[in-house]
Amino acid sequence: MAASRTISSLNRRLPVLLLSKRSSTMAAVDIIPHFPLKRPAGIEPPREFASLRLTDPVAKVKLFDDTPAWLATKHHDNLCSLLSTSRPYNRAYIQKPVDDLSDKMKAKGCADGPIDLIEQFALPIIYTILGVPFEDLEFLAKQNSIRTNGSSTAREASSANEELLRYLTNLVEARSKEPKDDLVNKLVTEQVKPGKLDKADAVQIAFLLLVAGNATMMNMIALGVVTLFQYTTQLAELKVNPDATVSGFVNELCRYHTTSAMAMRRVAKEDVFPNADEFYMHRKSSVEGEEPLGFGHEEHRCIAEHPAKAELRTICSATLFNKCLLGV
């Protein structure tokens, strides 16, 4: 960590000079640099970043094929702080969709056979929280699957990506004209209308919540249900006293399972948690200040950690189990 701080402080002090390779005198000229910028050493960021943050936080660059692009070195922090803030998320925007979907499952019952928890609950939950009409869910789920399943062609994946962005653009525009009680409307009301974000930014944030919070959350909900069926004593405790236990349960769930196994290429050099292969929702780290790495660490921490945990806490705080009589 000391080395990182030293490098960072050096970068802040070093001036940036873009040089023309065609000039025998190496005179400074106003050229558009190619991205990615050269690193002075493997572990050091490009020196130009520090200067760009001070003088040109959104700078013109060229990609490998000379395609023009914009390099954002500072505004990104504002968007990150908007999503990653640790303030309590308004549970009403999550609780109502959870209640509505669980009520539908309970009303349907098992007269026609077992209920598919993924199809009836875990899959539609993020769409419902955002404010997507239920009739559009199949179309959006299909587009999201095409862009992420790994078997689509590049053209198919790109087309699906554009379809999702087009849909969310229309949704943001609709909420600007006709407010409703959902998360996209909250984004428009609190960020776009006061001028903190423009509509394009709101679309990208909604897109991030949709695609990044879809398969990961769907799988984590399912894993949480299965895990509680395996640890029935903890399930009983969660149902009796959800307010006191749900935060510990969610933290342990994110330690015990991972829904993005290939996203973080890290190897543990030593054990951090005793009896780590056991699920225990009252677990405390053996090292003060240590946390599970399910959401990453420091500046590489998942910016959607807090809304994801809020969603899991709402779902698992006895709502799903008590309403639908799961585990009885």
N, C-alpha and C positions, 0 to 999 in steps of 0.2 A: 504493500500500500504506500510505503514511503517513496518508493521509486516512481509510482504513478503520480504522486503529488509533485515530485520534482520535475517530471516530464511536463505535466500540465502547467506548472508555473513558468517553465522555460518557454513553452508555446505562447503564453500570454505576452511575453516580453519580446519575442522575436518578430521583427518586421517582415512583411511579405513583399517579395519582388518577383514579378513574372518577367522572365527574360525571353527575348526572341533568339531562337537558335540560328536564325539566318543572318544575324548581325555579327560582324567580326569583333565589334566592340562590346557586344552583349548589353546593348542599351535597353533600358526599361521601356516597354511599349504597352499599350492598352490592347491586350489580346484576350480572347475567350479561352480559358484553360480547358483541357480535356479531363473528364472525370472517368475513373477515380484518380485523385491526385496522388502523387508519389509520397510514400512514407520515408522519413529519414532513416528509420530502422524498423524492423518487424513489429516491435511492440509499441512504437510511437505513432500517434495519429499524424496526418499531414500537418505541417507547420502553418499552412495557409488558413486552416480552420480558425485558429485563434484570432487572426486579423479580420477574417470575414465576419466573425461574430460581432466585432466592434464596428466595422466600416460598411459591410455589405452583406447582411445576414441572409438575403435571398439573392444569390448571384447567378449570372448566366454561365453555363458550362456547355461543353459538347460531349456526347457519348462516343463510344468507340467507332461508330459509323458516321460521325459528324452530325448526328441528330441533335438539335438544340434542346436544352433542358434547363431547369432551375434547380440550384442547390440550396436547400434551406438548412442553415446552420444554427438558427436561433428560435424562430417562431415555433418550431417543433416542440420546444420546451413548454410553450403556452398550452398547446393542445394536450401534451402529456399531463400537465398539472390539472387540466380540466377533468380528465378521466381518472387519474391516479390519486386524486385527493382522498384523504382518509376520513373525510366528513361522513356522517351517517347518511346512507342513501334513503330516500323516501320509500319506505316499504310499501306504501299504498300502490305504487306503480308496479310492484311485484306481487303483493298479496292478492289483489283482485284477480289477475290472470290465474294465479295458483288456485284460488278458491273456485273460480269458474270451471277450470279444467278438471279439478278433482270432483266437483259436484256433478259434472257430466259423466265421469267414470262411475261414480256411485249410483247415479240414476240409471245408467245402462245396466249395471250389474253383470253377472256372469251367466245369465240365462242362455246366451248363445255360445258359451264357451269362455275360456280365459281371456282376460283383457290384455292387450298388448300395451304395456306401460310406455314403451318408446313411442309408438304410433299415436297413442291417445294423450300422452302427457309430456314426456321428455322432449320430443321433437318439436311440438308446436309452442312450447313455453316461451322461447326467446322471441319468436315472431309475434306472439300475443302481447308480450311486454312492450315491444317496440310500437305496436299499434297496427300491425298488418291484419287486414280482414281475413277471417278463417278460410274463405273461399279461394284466396290467393296463395295459401300455404303450399299446396301441392306444386304449383308452378315454381315458386321460389326455392322450395326444397330440391326440386329437380335441377334447377340452374346451379345451386350451390354444390350439389353432388357432382355435376359435370365438371366444374372448375377444380374440384379437389380429389376426385377418385383415382387419379393417376393413370387411367386408361384412355382418357379423352385425348384427342389431338390438340396441338397448340391452338389451332384455329377455333376448335369447339370450345376450349376452355376460355379463350379470349372473348368469344361471342357470349358465353354464359356470364362472364364478368360484366360485360357491357349491359346485358339484360338486367342484372341486379342493380347496377348503378343507375340505369334509366328508371327502374321501378322506384328506387329510394329517392331519386330526384323528384319524381312526381309526388311521392308521399310527403316529402318535406314541403313542397309547394302547396299541397292540399292542406297541411296543418297550418300554413301561414294564412290561409283564407278561411278555414273552418276548423277551429281548435277542438281537440278531443282529449280525453283523459288517458294519455299514454306517454311513453318515454320520448318519442320523436317530437310530440307537441311540447314537452318540457324543454327539450333542446332548442326548439324554435323560439319559444316564449322567453326563456331565460338567457339565451346566448345570441340568437340571430337578430331578433327584433331590437334589443338594446345596442346592437352594433359590435358586440364582442367577437362574433364570428360571422362570416358570410355564409350564404346557403351552400356553396360548394364544400366548405369545411364541415358543415352539419351533415351533408350527404356522406362524406368520407367517414365521419365518426359513426354514423348509423351503419354504414357498410362494415366497418371494423367490428362493431358489436354483433352484427348479424353473422359474419363469416367466422370470426375468431371465437365467438361465444356460442356457436351452434354445436358442432360435433363434440367439442371438448366438454361442454356443459351437459349435453345429452348423455354422453358416456359416464360422466361423473355422477349424475343422478342415478343411473342404473347401477353403477358400482356401489353407490352409497346404500341403495335398497338391499342389494345382495349381501353386502358386508353386515348390515344390521340383522339380516336373517341368520347370519353365521354367529353373531354375537348377541344372542337374544336377551341376555341380562342387561347389556347396555341399551338395547332397544327399549326394554321396559322402563329403564331409568329415564331415557330421553322422552318417552311418552308421558311419564308422570311429572317431570320437572324440566320442560323444554327450555325455558328462559335461562336456567342455570347451566345447562349442559350443551346447548346447540353450538355455541362458538367453539368449544373444545372439540366437539364431534367433527365440525367442518375442518378445523385445522388439522386434526389427525387424519381425516379422510384425504386431504391434499398431501399429507406426508406419506400415507400408506399406499396410495394409488397414484398413477400418472396417466393422463390421457394423451400426452404428447411424448411418447417414449423416445423418439428420435430427434426431438427438437433441441434437447440440451445434452451435448456430448461431454459429459463429465463423469469422472470416476471418483468415488469416495476413497480416500487414503486411510481413513480410520473411522471407527464407529462413533457416531455422535449420540445416538439414542440407545439406551439399554433395551434388550429384547425387541429389537427393531422390527422383527418379523411378526410381532403380535399387534393387533389393533386394540388401542386403549385410549379412549377419548379424554381421560383425565391426565394424559401424559405431560410431563414437564421435561424440558431439555436438561441433560446432565451438565451442560456448559451454559452459564448465564449469558443471555443475549443471542444464543444460537436459535435459528429458526429453520424449519424445513425449506428446501429449495424448490418446492413445487411451482412457485411463481417467479423463480429466478432470484437475483440478488442485486441490491443497490441500483445503479443506473440501468442495469439490464433486467430489472424487475418488470413483470407483466403490468402494463398500465391499466388493465381491466381487472386487476386482483380484487379490488373492493366491490365493484358491482357483481362480480362472480360469486364472491363469498356471501354477499347480501342475498343473492338469489338462492344459494344453497341453504343458508340459514332459514330463509322463509319457507322453503320447501320442506326442510327436514325438521322444523320446529313443531313436530306432531301434526301439522296440517294434513300431510299426505297420509300418514299412518292412521291417525284417528278418524279422519273423514271417510277414508276408503276401507277402513278396518284391515289394513295390510298387517300381516304378522300375527293375526288373531287365530 
